[in-house]
Amino acid sequence: MTNKDQNINNKPGSKQPPRPGAVSSDDLYFTSEMIERIKESQREIKEGKHIVVRTKEDLDKFFEEL
């Protein structure tokens, strides 16, 4: 139930642009491309395609191997 004066944001990735006033400068908006990149990153992490850096030495080693 919404108030007729209340602004409603479209779902992220929606083809329709947000209505004027519906998005404030504090709101986050993700495009469908950004959402897909996030999902792909999550898949890569689950598949073990990531590194873990816990110490300065780990970070130094990572950069040396680039």
WOZI-V874696 format. One record per residue. PSI is psi in radians with two decimals (NA if undefined). Layout:
BEGIN
psi->(PSI PSI)
END
This chain:
BEGIN
psi->(2.22 2.69 2.46 -0.36 -0.13 2.34 2.47 2.21 2.52 2.76 2.57 2.42 0.00 2.56 -0.35 2.39 2.70 2.59 2.62 2.31 -0.13 -0.42 2.17 2.99 -0.29 -0.23 2.57 2.45 2.21 2.26 2.90 -0.57 -0.72 -0.72 -0.72 -0.69 -0.69 -0.79 -0.70 -0.72 -0.70 -0.70 -0.76 -0.70 -0.78 -0.54 0.02 0.22 1.10 2.95 2.74 2.18 1.96 -0.40 2.93 -0.64 -0.72 -0.73 -0.76 -0.77 -0.72 -0.85 -0.56 -0.53 -0.08 NA)
END
